[in-house]
Amino acid sequence: MAPPAALGQALPGPLVTEEPLFGISHISTEVRNVWYPIAVEHEVPRKSATTRPIGTRLLGEPIAIFRDEHNVVRCLADRCPHKNAKLSVGRVMDGKLECFYHGWQFDSKTGEVDHIPFLLPDKQIPPQAKSKVYPCVEKYHLIWVWPGDVDKADESLIPCYPEWLDSKLNFWGQTTEMPVDHALWVENLMDLAHTPFVHDGQFARRSQGKPLRYDTRATKIGLKADVEFIGAAKRDPKQATEWVAPCTSIVRINFPSGRFLHIFFYSIPMAPGMTRFVTTFYRDWGHTLSWMGRLVTHTPLRHMAFLASSAVQFQDMIAMTSQTRNMKEGAPSLSVPIQCDEMALMYRRWYQKAFMKDVWWKGWTGDLDIEDLTESVGHSCFGADSCGQYERDISRAHNAQPYVERWAFLHHKADPFKPSWAGQAALVLSAGAIGALGAVVAVRMAKAA
């Protein structure tokens, strides 16, 4: 099925992007009064007897996301006003967020504490016993959070694209937290010249590394570029990339057969050097792949499936991590630009106005070393499904193995613990099963394309 003419264009409303514009001065530099997609809907567990919230950060502020007794998503500041423990380490009880430390329970709508187990009957709950509430909406398969002025949190400002409304398209999405600054992720997604080399053998080949023409233009809300590899084979797909301020990237891949794959990336700024990376895919092929994905999501194989689906992101991480190390020593993000870097250069000029005019992350004034802050964020927000897992891991026995493993990962050290024979056997069997299914899917995808 070929995409309709309007597919890939924003619907009328806050996102009307097709008028040709020049420069970037017209693009809004507002970064707080914006809806940010924090998670894919299935990543926030539905209500049950007990369930844990998701803990992460948005613009430096720790937040906890969960569902109330009616399965409505809620978002509170991830800090108990009692002794400042993280609420995401706790649990959800009857739709209320309960602190793990002393059992204080928070009303999901108001953020006020409505139950303190050890409070004497003749005492009142202190009026300051409450947590900040963030506007939170579940829409278009995503969980959106508004970090700015509550009075300006208009749900109609959430963008909408035709892909999001077409129920015939296959949808899939996932969230990863990465120790790379969000601006580098945005630039990486503007730079399609890296794909034949960084992703050689995945979905691109080194032989596709040919002269590249970028037709870059400004829109009312960002930048857009049609990309053409000079000398590309007729069977190679057409590609385009778009950036929507502040941190949405869209890559559109259209195949000669009429099939298409449109990918929406959201590089959510958690803190300096830390990004919550939300990825959603929309395609008109691969129905078997979607069915397998839904099946794996609810089995013990979901963690391996997550790693497999994140392989491309980890390849990008190699490049951007090495880039970050040099930038910490004073190197710019781009030293010698060529014609296909125009889009990234325009974005960097916008970024300087939007994110560098003020200290946008909470709790950092320049006194604390930025690497220490980043490491702290990595420890407290480790992984998309952290849910207080870091705090639980370091409290376990077994020679503090989970803690050492996490430390080794964060500091790029070798894992000091060897997997058990049972774990190795399970890994081999799981890998074989995934490999067999992957082969079937690969054949179907090749035929579809």
C-alpha positions as CSV (number, residue, x, y, z in Angstrom):
1,M,0.0,0.0,0.0
2,A,1.5,3.3,-1.0
3,P,1.4,6.2,1.4
4,P,-1.4,8.7,0.7
5,A,-0.3,12.2,-0.4
6,A,-0.7,13.7,3.0
7,L,1.1,10.9,4.9
8,G,4.1,12.2,6.7
9,Q,2.7,15.7,6.9
10,A,1.3,17.1,10.2
11,L,-2.4,17.6,10.4
12,P,-3.8,21.1,10.5
13,G,-3.4,22.7,13.9
14,P,-0.2,23.4,15.8
15,L,1.9,21.5,13.2
16,V,1.6,22.9,9.7
17,T,5.0,22.4,8.2
18,E,5.0,22.7,4.5
19,E,5.5,26.4,3.9
20,P,9.1,27.1,2.7
21,L,11.0,29.3,5.1
22,F,14.5,30.7,5.5
23,G,16.7,30.6,8.6
24,I,15.8,29.4,12.0
25,S,14.9,32.5,13.9
26,H,11.2,31.8,13.6
27,I,11.4,28.4,15.3
28,S,10.2,28.4,18.9
29,T,12.9,28.0,21.5
30,E,10.4,27.1,24.2
31,V,11.5,23.9,25.9
32,R,9.4,23.7,29.1
33,N,5.9,24.5,27.9
34,V,6.0,21.5,25.6
35,W,4.5,18.0,25.7
36,Y,7.2,15.3,25.9
37,P,6.5,11.6,25.1
38,I,8.1,9.8,28.0
39,A,7.1,6.2,27.3
40,V,5.2,3.9,25.0
41,E,1.8,3.0,26.5
42,H,2.6,-0.7,27.2
43,E,5.6,0.3,29.2
44,V,3.5,1.7,32.0
45,P,2.0,-1.3,33.7
46,R,-1.8,-1.6,33.9
47,K,-3.3,-1.7,37.4
48,S,-3.0,-4.9,39.4
49,A,-2.8,-5.8,43.1
50,T,0.5,-4.1,43.4
51,T,2.7,-2.5,40.7
52,R,5.7,-0.3,40.5
53,P,5.9,3.1,38.9
54,I,8.4,4.1,36.3
55,G,11.2,6.5,37.5
56,T,13.0,8.8,35.1
57,R,13.9,12.5,34.6
58,L,12.7,15.2,32.4
59,L,14.7,18.4,32.0
60,G,16.6,17.4,35.1
61,E,13.6,16.9,37.3
62,P,12.9,13.4,38.7
63,I,9.4,12.1,37.9
64,A,7.4,9.0,38.7
65,I,4.8,7.7,36.2
66,F,2.1,5.2,37.1
67,R,-1.6,4.3,36.5
68,D,-4.3,5.0,39.0
69,E,-7.2,2.7,40.0
70,H,-8.9,3.6,36.7
71,N,-5.8,2.9,34.6
72,V,-5.4,6.6,33.9
73,V,-1.7,7.6,33.7
74,R,-0.4,10.0,36.4
75,C,2.9,11.7,36.9
76,L,4.3,13.0,40.2
77,A,7.6,14.5,41.3
78,D,9.8,11.5,42.2
79,R,10.6,12.8,45.7
80,C,8.8,12.1,49.0
81,P,8.4,15.3,51.1
82,H,9.1,13.3,54.2
83,K,12.7,12.2,53.9
84,N,13.2,12.7,50.1
85,A,13.2,9.1,49.1
86,K,12.4,8.3,45.5
87,L,8.7,7.5,45.1
88,S,9.5,5.4,42.1
89,V,11.1,2.9,44.4
90,G,7.7,2.4,46.0
91,R,4.5,0.9,44.7
92,V,1.0,1.7,43.5
93,M,-1.7,0.7,46.0
94,D,-5.3,1.1,45.0
95,G,-4.4,3.8,42.6
96,K,-2.3,5.7,45.1
97,L,1.5,6.1,45.0
98,E,3.0,4.7,48.2
99,C,6.5,5.6,49.4
100,F,8.7,2.6,50.0
101,Y,10.3,4.1,53.1
102,H,7.4,4.8,55.5
103,G,4.3,4.0,53.5
104,W,3.1,7.5,52.9
105,Q,0.4,7.4,50.3
106,F,-0.1,10.2,47.7
107,D,-3.4,11.0,45.9
108,S,-2.8,10.5,42.2
109,K,-4.7,13.6,41.1
110,T,-3.6,16.2,43.7
111,G,-0.3,14.8,44.8
112,E,-1.3,15.4,48.4
113,V,-0.5,12.8,51.1
114,D,-3.8,11.3,52.3
115,H,-2.5,8.5,54.5
116,I,0.4,8.3,57.0
117,P,0.4,4.9,58.8
118,F,2.2,6.1,61.9
119,L,0.4,9.4,62.4
120,L,-1.4,9.7,65.7
121,P,-5.2,9.9,65.5
122,D,-5.3,13.4,67.0
123,K,-2.7,14.8,64.5
124,Q,-3.3,16.3,61.1
125,I,-1.4,15.5,58.0
126,P,1.0,18.5,57.4
127,P,-0.3,20.7,54.6
128,Q,3.2,20.7,53.0
129,A,3.0,16.9,52.7
130,K,2.5,16.8,48.9
131,S,4.3,16.1,45.7
132,K,4.2,18.1,42.6
133,V,1.8,16.9,39.9
134,Y,2.7,17.0,36.2
135,P,0.0,17.1,33.5
136,C,0.1,13.6,31.9
137,V,-1.8,12.3,28.9
138,E,-2.0,8.9,27.2
139,K,-2.5,9.5,23.4
140,Y,-1.4,8.0,20.1
141,H,0.2,5.0,21.9
142,L,2.5,7.3,23.9
143,I,2.6,8.7,27.5
144,W,3.0,12.5,27.3
145,V,4.2,14.7,30.2
146,W,4.1,18.6,30.4
147,P,7.0,19.9,32.6
148,G,6.1,23.6,32.3
149,D,3.3,26.0,33.4
150,V,0.3,23.8,34.4
151,D,-2.2,26.4,33.2
152,K,-0.7,26.2,29.7
153,A,-1.0,22.4,29.4
154,D,-3.4,22.3,26.6
155,E,-3.9,18.7,25.3
156,S,-4.7,20.0,21.8
157,L,-1.0,21.1,21.6
158,I,0.1,17.5,21.3
159,P,1.1,17.0,17.7
160,C,-0.7,14.6,15.4
161,Y,0.4,12.9,12.2
162,P,-1.7,10.8,9.8
163,E,0.4,7.7,10.6
164,W,-0.7,7.9,14.2
165,L,-4.4,7.7,13.2
166,D,-4.2,4.9,10.6
167,S,-5.2,1.7,12.3
168,K,-4.1,-0.4,9.3
169,L,-0.5,0.4,9.8
170,N,1.7,-1.8,12.0
171,F,2.9,0.0,15.1
172,W,5.8,-0.8,17.4
173,G,7.7,1.2,20.0
174,Q,10.2,1.0,22.8
175,T,12.1,3.3,25.2
176,T,15.8,3.2,26.1
177,E,17.9,5.5,28.4
178,M,21.3,6.2,27.1
179,P,24.4,8.1,28.6
180,V,24.6,10.4,25.6
181,D,23.4,14.0,25.4
182,H,20.1,14.5,23.6
183,A,21.5,17.0,21.2
184,L,23.9,14.4,19.8
185,W,21.0,12.0,19.2
186,V,19.1,14.7,17.3
187,E,22.2,15.5,15.1
188,N,22.8,11.8,14.6
189,L,19.3,11.4,13.1
190,M,19.8,14.3,10.8
191,D,23.0,12.6,9.5
192,L,21.9,9.8,7.2
193,A,25.5,9.7,5.8
194,H,26.5,7.6,8.8
195,T,24.2,4.7,8.1
196,P,26.3,2.8,5.5
197,F,29.2,2.7,7.9
198,V,27.9,2.6,11.4
199,H,25.1,0.2,10.5
200,D,27.0,-1.9,7.9
201,G,25.4,-5.3,7.9
202,Q,22.3,-4.3,9.7
203,F,20.1,-2.3,7.3
204,A,22.8,-0.7,5.2
205,R,26.0,-1.6,3.4
206,R,29.3,0.1,3.0
207,S,28.9,0.0,-0.7
208,Q,26.0,2.5,-0.4
209,G,28.5,5.1,0.8
210,K,28.2,7.4,-2.2
211,P,28.0,11.2,-2.8
212,L,25.0,12.5,-0.9
213,R,22.7,15.4,-1.7
214,Y,20.7,17.1,1.0
215,D,17.8,19.3,0.1
216,T,17.4,21.1,3.4
217,R,14.7,23.6,4.2
218,A,13.2,25.2,7.3
219,T,9.6,24.6,8.3
220,K,7.5,26.6,10.8
221,I,8.4,24.2,13.5
222,G,11.8,22.8,12.5
223,L,13.9,21.5,9.6
224,K,13.3,19.0,6.8
225,A,15.6,17.4,4.2
226,D,15.1,15.1,1.3
227,V,18.2,12.9,1.0
228,E,19.5,11.4,-2.3
229,F,22.5,9.1,-2.6
230,I,24.0,9.9,-6.0
231,G,24.3,6.7,-8.1
232,A,22.0,4.7,-5.8
233,A,20.4,1.6,-7.3
234,K,16.8,1.8,-8.4
235,R,15.8,-0.7,-5.8
236,D,17.2,1.4,-3.0
237,P,14.6,3.3,-1.0
238,K,14.0,7.0,-1.0
239,Q,14.8,8.7,2.4
240,A,13.9,11.9,4.1
241,T,14.6,13.2,7.6
242,E,12.8,15.9,9.6
243,W,13.4,17.6,12.9
244,V,10.5,19.1,14.9
245,A,11.5,21.4,17.8
246,P,12.5,20.7,20.5
247,C,13.6,17.0,20.1
248,T,11.4,15.0,17.6
249,S,13.1,13.4,14.7
250,I,11.3,11.7,11.8
251,V,13.0,9.4,9.3
252,R,10.8,8.4,6.3
253,I,11.9,5.5,4.1
254,N,9.8,4.8,1.0
255,F,10.5,1.7,-1.1
256,P,10.1,1.4,-4.9
257,S,7.4,-1.2,-4.3
258,G,5.2,1.4,-2.7
259,R,5.8,0.1,0.9
260,F,7.1,2.5,3.5
261,L,8.6,2.7,7.0
262,H,8.2,5.9,9.0
263,I,10.1,6.1,12.2
264,F,9.5,8.7,14.9
265,F,12.4,9.3,17.4
266,Y,12.1,11.4,20.5
267,S,15.4,12.4,22.1
268,I,14.1,13.4,25.6
269,P,16.6,15.5,27.6
270,M,16.8,13.9,31.0
271,A,20.0,15.8,32.2
272,P,23.3,16.8,30.7
273,G,24.7,13.7,29.0
274,M,21.6,11.6,29.5
275,T,18.8,10.9,27.1
276,R,15.5,9.0,27.3
277,F,15.2,7.7,23.7
278,V,11.7,6.8,22.6
279,T,11.3,5.1,19.2
280,T,8.1,4.4,17.4
281,F,7.7,2.6,14.0
282,Y,4.8,2.8,11.5
283,R,4.8,0.6,8.4
284,D,2.3,-0.9,6.0
285,W,4.0,-4.3,5.9
286,G,5.4,-6.9,8.3
287,H,2.2,-8.1,9.9
288,T,3.9,-11.3,11.1
289,L,6.7,-9.3,12.7
290,S,4.1,-7.2,14.6
291,W,2.4,-10.4,15.9
292,M,5.7,-11.8,17.0
293,G,6.6,-8.6,18.7
294,R,3.4,-8.6,20.7
295,L,4.0,-12.2,21.7
296,V,7.6,-11.7,22.8
297,T,6.6,-8.6,24.9
298,H,4.7,-10.8,27.3
299,T,7.2,-13.7,27.6
300,P,10.6,-14.2,29.3
301,L,12.2,-13.5,26.0
302,R,11.3,-9.8,26.1
303,H,14.6,-8.8,27.5
304,M,16.5,-10.5,24.7
305,A,14.1,-9.0,22.2
306,F,14.8,-5.6,23.7
307,L,18.5,-6.0,23.2
308,A,18.1,-7.3,19.7
309,S,15.8,-4.4,18.7
310,S,18.3,-1.9,20.4
311,A,21.3,-3.2,18.4
312,V,21.1,-0.3,15.9
313,Q,21.0,2.2,18.8
314,F,24.0,0.6,20.4
315,Q,26.0,1.0,17.2
316,D,25.2,4.7,17.2
317,M,26.3,4.8,20.8
318,I,29.8,3.7,19.9
319,A,30.2,6.7,17.6
320,M,28.5,9.2,20.0
321,T,30.3,8.0,23.1
322,S,33.7,8.5,21.4
323,Q,32.5,11.9,20.2
324,T,31.4,12.8,23.8
325,R,34.8,12.0,25.2
326,N,36.5,14.5,22.9
327,M,33.8,17.1,23.5
328,K,34.5,16.9,27.2
329,E,38.0,18.0,26.4
330,G,36.8,21.0,24.5
331,A,36.2,19.7,21.0
332,P,33.0,21.0,19.2
333,S,30.4,18.6,18.0
334,L,31.4,19.4,14.4
335,S,34.8,20.8,13.3
336,V,35.0,20.4,9.5
337,P,31.4,20.4,8.0
338,I,30.6,19.4,4.4
339,Q,27.4,20.0,2.4
340,C,25.4,17.2,4.1
341,D,26.0,18.7,7.5
342,E,24.0,21.8,6.8
343,M,21.0,20.5,8.7
344,A,23.0,19.8,11.8
345,L,24.7,23.2,11.7
346,M,21.3,24.9,11.6
347,Y,20.1,22.8,14.5
348,R,23.1,23.7,16.6
349,R,22.4,27.4,16.1
350,W,18.9,26.8,17.4
351,Y,20.1,24.6,20.3
352,Q,22.4,27.4,21.5
353,K,19.4,29.7,21.8
354,A,17.0,27.2,23.3
355,F,19.0,25.1,25.7
356,M,22.1,27.2,26.5
357,K,20.5,30.6,27.3
358,D,19.7,29.4,30.9
359,V,20.5,26.4,33.0
360,W,17.6,24.3,31.9
361,W,18.2,21.3,34.2
362,K,17.2,21.6,37.8
363,G,19.8,21.3,40.6
364,W,22.9,22.3,38.6
365,T,24.4,25.8,38.8
366,G,27.9,25.1,37.5
367,D,29.4,24.2,40.8
368,L,28.9,20.4,40.5
369,D,31.1,18.6,38.0
370,I,28.8,17.7,35.0
371,E,30.3,14.2,34.9
372,D,29.3,13.6,38.5
373,L,25.8,14.8,37.8
374,T,25.5,12.5,34.7
375,E,26.8,9.5,36.7
376,S,24.2,10.3,39.4
377,V,21.4,10.3,36.8
378,G,22.7,7.1,35.3
379,H,22.5,5.4,38.7
380,S,19.1,6.7,39.6
381,C,17.5,6.3,36.2
382,F,19.2,3.1,35.0
383,G,17.2,1.6,32.1
384,A,13.7,2.2,30.8
385,D,12.2,-0.2,33.4
386,S,14.3,1.0,36.4
387,C,11.4,1.2,38.8
388,G,13.8,1.5,41.7
389,Q,15.8,-1.5,40.5
390,Y,19.1,0.1,41.2
391,E,18.3,0.7,44.8
392,R,17.0,-2.9,45.2
393,D,20.1,-4.4,43.4
394,I,22.6,-2.8,45.7
395,S,20.8,-4.0,48.8
396,R,20.9,-7.6,47.8
397,A,23.5,-10.1,49.1
398,H,25.4,-12.5,46.8
399,N,28.6,-10.5,47.2
400,A,26.9,-7.4,45.8
401,Q,27.0,-9.0,42.4
402,P,24.2,-6.8,40.9
403,Y,25.8,-3.6,42.1
404,V,29.2,-4.6,40.7
405,E,27.7,-5.6,37.4
406,R,26.0,-2.2,37.1
407,W,29.1,-0.4,38.1
408,A,31.0,-2.4,35.4
409,F,28.5,-1.5,32.8
410,L,28.4,2.2,33.7
411,H,32.2,2.4,33.7
412,H,32.8,0.3,30.6
413,K,34.6,-2.4,32.5
414,A,34.4,-6.2,31.8
415,D,31.8,-8.1,33.7
416,P,33.7,-9.6,36.6
417,F,31.2,-12.5,37.0
418,K,30.9,-15.4,34.6
419,P,27.4,-16.6,33.8
420,S,26.4,-20.0,35.2
421,W,26.1,-23.0,33.0
422,A,22.4,-22.9,33.3
423,G,22.3,-19.3,32.3
424,Q,24.6,-20.1,29.3
425,A,22.3,-23.0,28.2
426,A,19.2,-20.8,28.5
427,L,20.9,-18.1,26.5
428,V,21.9,-20.5,23.7
429,L,18.4,-22.0,23.5
430,S,16.8,-18.6,23.5
431,A,19.2,-17.3,20.8
432,G,18.5,-20.3,18.6
433,A,14.7,-19.8,18.9
434,I,15.0,-16.0,18.1
435,G,17.4,-16.8,15.3
436,A,15.0,-19.2,13.7
437,L,12.1,-16.8,14.0
438,G,14.3,-14.0,12.7
439,A,15.2,-15.9,9.6
440,V,11.5,-16.4,8.8
441,V,10.8,-12.7,9.4
442,A,13.8,-11.7,7.3
443,V,12.5,-13.7,4.3
444,R,9.0,-12.1,4.6
445,M,10.5,-8.6,4.9
446,A,12.7,-9.1,1.8
447,K,9.6,-10.2,-0.2
448,A,7.6,-7.3,1.1
449,A,10.3,-4.7,0.2
